[in-house]
Amino acid sequence: MAESFGSDAERYDRTRPRYPDAMVDRIVTGSPGLDVLDVGCGTGIDARQFQAAGCRVLGVEPDARMADFARRSGIEVEVATFEAWDPAGRDFDAVVAGQAWHWVDAVAGAAKAARVLRPGGRLAAFWNVFELPPDVVDAFVAVYRRVMPGSPFGFQAMSALDGYRALFTKAADGIREVGGFGDLEEWRFDWEWSYTRDEWLDQMPTHGALTWLPPDKSAEVLEGVGAAVDAMGGSFTMRYATVAVTATRTGAA
């Protein structure tokens, strides 16, 4: 599934949410310099935000289609999984991963990050976690149950912070196991975004649940969700929490 998102890289880049500027600024100001390695950079969504903050960004991305899109937007990208990627003696002031660290082996990834970070450099893995309003959840779950009975995907897609807790814990445990980092921190940034019916339907195919569905089933899900949003007046407001699991490089790993 990690390499399925590139099937429509343009849609992914257009519809996936950005990250809070406050988080980007905190990572940049808390790092010893401006050289950033973006793990699983995808189409370059967060890489462009770090560039806008004055950073020099190198992306590592396993999907060549996503990497090509990121390059067209001005990001330097090397195609590889992070575990297999060769740093070739290069080091960085920050290693970041937006919506991607759960595709990386938590221990091997933390070890590679420790290897390429300069003293005082920061590792920051972060996720946008959305929380649908309760009435929206009920409507969407009914669609998933009808179209994909027994499938867990619809419920995973609609989980909030509790559903992501295992990802945060796994990332933190990997960092602790490797060593070479200071105290772990968890940052949280809350924000909201309003979606029209068409905006929500546009981004839905970028999620793993739909990238693996047969086209007829995917169309049925989209039709049902669209009807549900229409019944709510054609739009709704999403609450987001952006959570970063982060630590600073100290001694040898």
Short mmCIF file of the C-alpha atoms (twelve columns), coordinates in Angstrom:
data_MODEL
# 
_entry.id   MODEL 
# 
loop_
_atom_site.group_PDB 
_atom_site.id 
_atom_site.type_symbol 
_atom_site.label_atom_id 
_atom_site.label_alt_id 
_atom_site.label_comp_id 
_atom_site.label_asym_id 
_atom_site.label_seq_id 
_atom_site.Cartn_x 
_atom_site.Cartn_y 
_atom_site.Cartn_z 
_atom_site.pdbx_PDB_model_num 
ATOM 1   C CA . MET A 1   0.000   0.000  0.000   1 
ATOM 2   C CA . ALA A 2   2.932   2.374  0.682   1 
ATOM 3   C CA . GLU A 3   3.658   2.493  -3.036  1 
ATOM 4   C CA . SER A 4   0.030   2.747  -4.197  1 
ATOM 5   C CA . PHE A 5   -0.341  6.482  -3.601  1 
ATOM 6   C CA . GLY A 6   1.649   7.411  -6.699  1 
ATOM 7   C CA . SER A 7   -1.152  6.127  -8.939  1 
ATOM 8   C CA . ASP A 8   -2.462  9.703  -8.984  1 
ATOM 9   C CA . ALA A 9   0.338   11.877 -7.674  1 
ATOM 10  C CA . GLU A 10  -1.227  15.107 -8.928  1 
ATOM 11  C CA . ARG A 11  -4.458  14.458 -7.013  1 
ATOM 12  C CA . TYR A 12  -2.489  13.464 -3.906  1 
ATOM 13  C CA . ASP A 13  -0.542  16.707 -3.964  1 
ATOM 14  C CA . ARG A 14  -3.606  18.816 -4.702  1 
ATOM 15  C CA . THR A 15  -5.868  17.428 -2.018  1 
ATOM 16  C CA . ARG A 16  -3.775  16.242 0.911   1 
ATOM 17  C CA . PRO A 17  -3.622  18.770 3.769   1 
ATOM 18  C CA . ARG A 18  -0.505  20.769 4.505   1 
ATOM 19  C CA . TYR A 19  1.129   21.005 7.927   1 
ATOM 20  C CA . PRO A 20  0.928   23.864 10.445  1 
ATOM 21  C CA . ASP A 21  3.519   26.567 9.834   1 
ATOM 22  C CA . ALA A 22  4.037   26.708 13.595  1 
ATOM 23  C CA . MET A 23  5.303   23.122 13.568  1 
ATOM 24  C CA . VAL A 24  7.628   23.732 10.624  1 
ATOM 25  C CA . ASP A 25  9.017   26.829 12.325  1 
ATOM 26  C CA . ARG A 26  9.544   24.963 15.591  1 
ATOM 27  C CA . ILE A 27  11.512  22.211 13.835  1 
ATOM 28  C CA . VAL A 28  13.604  24.725 11.893  1 
ATOM 29  C CA . THR A 29  14.390  26.971 14.863  1 
ATOM 30  C CA . GLY A 30  15.162  23.930 17.032  1 
ATOM 31  C CA . SER A 31  17.728  22.531 14.578  1 
ATOM 32  C CA . PRO A 32  21.382  23.583 14.339  1 
ATOM 33  C CA . GLY A 33  21.145  24.482 10.641  1 
ATOM 34  C CA . LEU A 34  18.987  24.427 7.533   1 
ATOM 35  C CA . ASP A 35  19.854  21.106 5.862   1 
ATOM 36  C CA . VAL A 36  16.745  18.897 5.979   1 
ATOM 37  C CA . LEU A 37  16.288  15.276 4.914   1 
ATOM 38  C CA . ASP A 38  12.642  14.502 4.148   1 
ATOM 39  C CA . VAL A 39  11.913  10.776 4.509   1 
ATOM 40  C CA . GLY A 40  9.066   9.502  2.347   1 
ATOM 41  C CA . CYS A 41  8.717   12.968 0.850   1 
ATOM 42  C CA . GLY A 42  5.950   11.891 -1.545  1 
ATOM 43  C CA . THR A 43  4.996   14.732 -3.858  1 
ATOM 44  C CA . GLY A 44  6.914   17.235 -1.751  1 
ATOM 45  C CA . ILE A 45  4.093   18.708 0.329   1 
ATOM 46  C CA . ASP A 46  6.066   19.241 3.543   1 
ATOM 47  C CA . ALA A 47  9.384   19.581 1.667   1 
ATOM 48  C CA . ARG A 48  8.074   22.730 -0.026  1 
ATOM 49  C CA . GLN A 49  7.002   24.092 3.347   1 
ATOM 50  C CA . PHE A 50  10.519  23.588 4.705   1 
ATOM 51  C CA . GLN A 51  11.953  25.184 1.581   1 
ATOM 52  C CA . ALA A 52  9.686   28.188 2.114   1 
ATOM 53  C CA . ALA A 53  11.105  28.441 5.646   1 
ATOM 54  C CA . GLY A 54  14.589  28.789 4.163   1 
ATOM 55  C CA . CYS A 55  15.766  25.176 4.319   1 
ATOM 56  C CA . ARG A 56  17.772  23.144 1.825   1 
ATOM 57  C CA . VAL A 57  15.764  19.935 1.425   1 
ATOM 58  C CA . LEU A 58  16.686  16.509 0.082   1 
ATOM 59  C CA . GLY A 59  13.852  14.024 -0.270  1 
ATOM 60  C CA . VAL A 60  14.014  10.237 -0.132  1 
ATOM 61  C CA . GLU A 61  10.981  8.530  -1.685  1 
ATOM 62  C CA . PRO A 62  10.446  4.872  -2.730  1 
ATOM 63  C CA . ASP A 63  7.777   5.635  -5.369  1 
ATOM 64  C CA . ALA A 64  9.365   7.003  -8.560  1 
ATOM 65  C CA . ARG A 65  6.059   8.551  -9.637  1 
ATOM 66  C CA . MET A 66  5.792   10.599 -6.474  1 
ATOM 67  C CA . ALA A 67  9.471   11.502 -6.700  1 
ATOM 68  C CA . ASP A 68  9.057   12.750 -10.276 1 
ATOM 69  C CA . PHE A 69  6.203   15.002 -9.204  1 
ATOM 70  C CA . ALA A 70  8.254   16.402 -6.302  1 
ATOM 71  C CA . ARG A 71  11.163  17.131 -8.632  1 
ATOM 72  C CA . ARG A 72  8.895   19.079 -10.946 1 
ATOM 73  C CA . SER A 73  7.968   21.299 -8.001  1 
ATOM 74  C CA . GLY A 74  11.626  22.015 -7.249  1 
ATOM 75  C CA . ILE A 75  12.552  19.324 -4.719  1 
ATOM 76  C CA . GLU A 76  15.724  17.252 -5.060  1 
ATOM 77  C CA . VAL A 77  14.697  13.613 -4.542  1 
ATOM 78  C CA . GLU A 78  16.506  10.267 -4.484  1 
ATOM 79  C CA . VAL A 79  14.413  7.151  -5.099  1 
ATOM 80  C CA . ALA A 80  14.883  4.543  -2.372  1 
ATOM 81  C CA . THR A 81  13.376  3.264  0.812   1 
ATOM 82  C CA . PHE A 82  14.934  5.042  3.761   1 
ATOM 83  C CA . GLU A 83  16.319  1.790  5.139   1 
ATOM 84  C CA . ALA A 84  18.175  1.062  1.864   1 
ATOM 85  C CA . TRP A 85  19.106  4.659  1.020   1 
ATOM 86  C CA . ASP A 86  22.840  5.460  0.895   1 
ATOM 87  C CA . PRO A 87  23.651  8.802  2.558   1 
ATOM 88  C CA . ALA A 88  27.111  8.729  0.918   1 
ATOM 89  C CA . GLY A 89  28.712  10.581 3.790   1 
ATOM 90  C CA . ARG A 90  26.156  13.393 3.879   1 
ATOM 91  C CA . ASP A 91  24.698  14.689 7.124   1 
ATOM 92  C CA . PHE A 92  21.756  16.890 8.022   1 
ATOM 93  C CA . ASP A 93  20.386  19.241 10.655  1 
ATOM 94  C CA . ALA A 94  16.914  17.686 10.661  1 
ATOM 95  C CA . VAL A 95  15.359  14.432 9.503   1 
ATOM 96  C CA . VAL A 96  11.614  14.820 9.015   1 
ATOM 97  C CA . ALA A 97  8.839   12.510 7.858   1 
ATOM 98  C CA . GLY A 98  5.330   13.752 7.124   1 
ATOM 99  C CA . GLN A 99  2.651   11.056 7.088   1 
ATOM 100 C CA . ALA A 100 5.362   8.493  6.240   1 
ATOM 101 C CA . TRP A 101 7.287   7.178  9.251   1 
ATOM 102 C CA . HIS A 102 4.830   4.305  9.787   1 
ATOM 103 C CA . TRP A 103 6.044   2.875  6.453   1 
ATOM 104 C CA . VAL A 104 9.630   2.841  7.802   1 
ATOM 105 C CA . ASP A 105 11.013  0.164  10.107  1 
ATOM 106 C CA . ALA A 106 10.953  2.021  13.426  1 
ATOM 107 C CA . VAL A 107 14.330  0.773  14.675  1 
ATOM 108 C CA . ALA A 108 16.211  0.759  11.366  1 
ATOM 109 C CA . GLY A 109 14.776  4.177  10.546  1 
ATOM 110 C CA . ALA A 110 15.817  5.696  13.861  1 
ATOM 111 C CA . ALA A 111 19.296  4.178  13.475  1 
ATOM 112 C CA . LYS A 112 19.660  5.656  9.973   1 
ATOM 113 C CA . ALA A 113 18.442  9.032  11.244  1 
ATOM 114 C CA . ALA A 114 20.967  8.948  14.081  1 
ATOM 115 C CA . ARG A 115 23.678  8.138  11.544  1 
ATOM 116 C CA . VAL A 116 22.975  11.139 9.307   1 
ATOM 117 C CA . LEU A 117 22.052  13.776 11.901  1 
ATOM 118 C CA . ARG A 118 24.603  16.317 13.048  1 
ATOM 119 C CA . PRO A 119 25.014  16.851 16.815  1 
ATOM 120 C CA . GLY A 120 21.931  18.679 18.000  1 
ATOM 121 C CA . GLY A 121 20.019  17.705 14.858  1 
ATOM 122 C CA . ARG A 122 16.353  16.870 15.201  1 
ATOM 123 C CA . LEU A 123 14.357  13.819 14.134  1 
ATOM 124 C CA . ALA A 124 10.673  14.692 13.719  1 
ATOM 125 C CA . ALA A 125 8.031   12.262 12.476  1 
ATOM 126 C CA . PHE A 126 4.612   13.843 12.187  1 
ATOM 127 C CA . TRP A 127 1.088   13.006 11.125  1 
ATOM 128 C CA . ASN A 128 -2.091  14.912 10.312  1 
ATOM 129 C CA . VAL A 129 -4.848  13.183 12.257  1 
ATOM 130 C CA . PHE A 130 -8.369  14.124 11.258  1 
ATOM 131 C CA . GLU A 131 -11.416 13.807 13.454  1 
ATOM 132 C CA . LEU A 132 -14.737 13.804 11.673  1 
ATOM 133 C CA . PRO A 133 -17.750 15.282 13.467  1 
ATOM 134 C CA . PRO A 134 -19.880 12.500 15.008  1 
ATOM 135 C CA . ASP A 135 -22.782 12.941 12.598  1 
ATOM 136 C CA . VAL A 136 -20.390 12.766 9.645   1 
ATOM 137 C CA . VAL A 137 -18.799 9.596  11.051  1 
ATOM 138 C CA . ASP A 138 -22.204 7.915  11.329  1 
ATOM 139 C CA . ALA A 139 -23.087 8.763  7.746   1 
ATOM 140 C CA . PHE A 140 -19.746 7.640  6.316   1 
ATOM 141 C CA . VAL A 141 -19.599 4.418  8.333   1 
ATOM 142 C CA . ALA A 142 -23.009 3.465  6.958   1 
ATOM 143 C CA . VAL A 143 -21.613 3.816  3.429   1 
ATOM 144 C CA . TYR A 144 -18.541 1.697  4.156   1 
ATOM 145 C CA . ARG A 145 -20.620 -0.996 5.845   1 
ATOM 146 C CA . ARG A 146 -22.889 -1.215 2.836   1 
ATOM 147 C CA . VAL A 147 -20.181 -1.247 0.189   1 
ATOM 148 C CA . MET A 148 -17.391 -3.088 2.038   1 
ATOM 149 C CA . PRO A 149 -18.989 -5.251 4.738   1 
ATOM 150 C CA . GLY A 150 -16.402 -6.622 7.112   1 
ATOM 151 C CA . SER A 151 -13.601 -4.374 5.819   1 
ATOM 152 C CA . PRO A 152 -11.623 -2.485 8.489   1 
ATOM 153 C CA . PHE A 153 -10.525 0.258  6.098   1 
ATOM 154 C CA . GLY A 154 -13.471 2.572  6.510   1 
ATOM 155 C CA . PHE A 155 -13.117 2.618  10.256  1 
ATOM 156 C CA . GLN A 156 -9.350  3.144  10.138  1 
ATOM 157 C CA . ALA A 157 -9.824  6.063  7.787   1 
ATOM 158 C CA . MET A 158 -12.167 7.687  10.280  1 
ATOM 159 C CA . SER A 159 -10.157 7.075  13.448  1 
ATOM 160 C CA . ALA A 160 -8.964  9.986  15.542  1 
ATOM 161 C CA . LEU A 161 -5.982  10.357 17.874  1 
ATOM 162 C CA . ASP A 162 -6.601  7.092  19.704  1 
ATOM 163 C CA . GLY A 163 -6.388  5.220  16.437  1 
ATOM 164 C CA . TYR A 164 -3.009  6.775  15.667  1 
ATOM 165 C CA . ARG A 165 -1.569  6.201  19.132  1 
ATOM 166 C CA . ALA A 166 0.041   2.924  18.087  1 
ATOM 167 C CA . LEU A 167 1.971   4.755  15.347  1 
ATOM 168 C CA . PHE A 168 3.260   7.366  17.789  1 
ATOM 169 C CA . THR A 169 4.254   4.696  20.298  1 
ATOM 170 C CA . LYS A 170 6.051   2.597  17.697  1 
ATOM 171 C CA . ALA A 171 8.033   5.604  16.483  1 
ATOM 172 C CA . ALA A 172 8.978   6.554  20.033  1 
ATOM 173 C CA . ASP A 173 9.971   2.995  20.963  1 
ATOM 174 C CA . GLY A 174 12.243  2.767  17.929  1 
ATOM 175 C CA . ILE A 175 14.027  5.983  18.872  1 
ATOM 176 C CA . ARG A 176 14.489  4.800  22.453  1 
ATOM 177 C CA . GLU A 177 15.807  1.414  21.358  1 
ATOM 178 C CA . VAL A 178 18.457  2.912  19.098  1 
ATOM 179 C CA . GLY A 179 19.737  5.449  21.579  1 
ATOM 180 C CA . GLY A 180 21.778  8.479  20.668  1 
ATOM 181 C CA . PHE A 181 18.819  10.835 21.150  1 
ATOM 182 C CA . GLY A 182 17.744  13.090 23.973  1 
ATOM 183 C CA . ASP A 183 14.365  13.088 25.648  1 
ATOM 184 C CA . LEU A 184 11.421  12.282 23.421  1 
ATOM 185 C CA . GLU A 185 8.812   14.973 22.940  1 
ATOM 186 C CA . GLU A 186 5.329   14.857 21.485  1 
ATOM 187 C CA . TRP A 187 4.009   18.065 19.990  1 
ATOM 188 C CA . ARG A 188 0.405   18.686 19.043  1 
ATOM 189 C CA . PHE A 189 -1.060  21.423 16.863  1 
ATOM 190 C CA . ASP A 190 -4.867  21.714 16.548  1 
ATOM 191 C CA . TRP A 191 -6.561  23.336 13.570  1 
ATOM 192 C CA . GLU A 192 -9.679  23.109 11.389  1 
ATOM 193 C CA . TRP A 193 -10.470 22.954 7.689   1 
ATOM 194 C CA . SER A 194 -13.824 23.183 5.912   1 
ATOM 195 C CA . TYR A 195 -14.542 20.830 3.002   1 
ATOM 196 C CA . THR A 196 -17.159 21.123 0.324   1 
ATOM 197 C CA . ARG A 197 -18.631 17.915 -1.061  1 
ATOM 198 C CA . ASP A 198 -16.413 18.039 -4.140  1 
ATOM 199 C CA . GLU A 199 -13.263 18.814 -2.155  1 
ATOM 200 C CA . TRP A 200 -13.828 15.841 0.143   1 
ATOM 201 C CA . LEU A 201 -14.578 13.451 -2.701  1 
ATOM 202 C CA . ASP A 202 -11.484 14.702 -4.553  1 
ATOM 203 C CA . GLN A 203 -9.135  13.672 -1.747  1 
ATOM 204 C CA . MET A 204 -10.792 10.386 -0.784  1 
ATOM 205 C CA . PRO A 205 -9.104  8.328  -3.562  1 
ATOM 206 C CA . THR A 206 -5.686  9.312  -2.151  1 
ATOM 207 C CA . HIS A 207 -6.263  7.186  0.957   1 
ATOM 208 C CA . GLY A 208 -5.125  3.571  1.100   1 
ATOM 209 C CA . ALA A 209 -8.627  2.197  1.531   1 
ATOM 210 C CA . LEU A 210 -9.719  3.379  -1.902  1 
ATOM 211 C CA . THR A 211 -6.443  2.919  -3.794  1 
ATOM 212 C CA . TRP A 212 -6.898  -0.835 -3.359  1 
ATOM 213 C CA . LEU A 213 -10.608 -1.062 -4.104  1 
ATOM 214 C CA . PRO A 214 -11.902 -2.224 -7.491  1 
ATOM 215 C CA . PRO A 215 -13.056 0.793  -9.536  1 
ATOM 216 C CA . ASP A 216 -16.739 -0.115 -9.246  1 
ATOM 217 C CA . LYS A 217 -16.555 -0.367 -5.448  1 
ATOM 218 C CA . SER A 218 -14.560 2.853  -5.202  1 
ATOM 219 C CA . ALA A 219 -17.182 4.642  -7.297  1 
ATOM 220 C CA . GLU A 220 -19.931 3.265  -5.059  1 
ATOM 221 C CA . VAL A 221 -18.177 4.538  -1.922  1 
ATOM 222 C CA . LEU A 222 -17.709 7.981  -3.463  1 
ATOM 223 C CA . GLU A 223 -21.332 8.145  -4.561  1 
ATOM 224 C CA . GLY A 224 -22.570 7.189  -1.104  1 
ATOM 225 C CA . VAL A 225 -20.276 9.611  0.714   1 
ATOM 226 C CA . GLY A 226 -21.208 12.396 -1.689  1 
ATOM 227 C CA . ALA A 227 -24.880 11.835 -0.994  1 
ATOM 228 C CA . ALA A 228 -24.180 11.917 2.741   1 
ATOM 229 C CA . VAL A 229 -22.377 15.267 2.483   1 
ATOM 230 C CA . ASP A 230 -25.204 16.647 0.333   1 
ATOM 231 C CA . ALA A 231 -27.636 15.678 3.069   1 
ATOM 232 C CA . MET A 232 -25.566 17.738 5.537   1 
ATOM 233 C CA . GLY A 233 -25.853 20.834 3.398   1 
ATOM 234 C CA . GLY A 234 -22.957 20.183 1.037   1 
ATOM 235 C CA . SER A 235 -20.024 20.850 3.375   1 
ATOM 236 C CA . PHE A 236 -18.608 20.127 6.818   1 
ATOM 237 C CA . THR A 237 -15.750 21.283 9.047   1 
ATOM 238 C CA . MET A 238 -12.946 18.860 9.884   1 
ATOM 239 C CA . ARG A 239 -10.936 19.089 13.079  1 
ATOM 240 C CA . TYR A 240 -7.263  18.214 12.639  1 
ATOM 241 C CA . ALA A 241 -4.510  17.495 15.136  1 
ATOM 242 C CA . THR A 242 -0.979  17.446 13.760  1 
ATOM 243 C CA . VAL A 243 1.168   15.343 16.075  1 
ATOM 244 C CA . ALA A 244 4.976   15.176 15.936  1 
ATOM 245 C CA . VAL A 245 7.132   12.590 17.705  1 
ATOM 246 C CA . THR A 246 10.531  14.214 17.992  1 
ATOM 247 C CA . ALA A 247 13.950  14.007 19.644  1 
ATOM 248 C CA . THR A 248 17.338  15.672 19.308  1 
ATOM 249 C CA . ARG A 249 20.549  13.840 18.348  1 
ATOM 250 C CA . THR A 250 23.027  13.647 21.201  1 
ATOM 251 C CA . GLY A 251 25.754  11.027 21.600  1 
ATOM 252 C CA . ALA A 252 26.775  8.103  19.386  1 
ATOM 253 C CA . ALA A 253 24.073  5.560  18.582  1 
# 
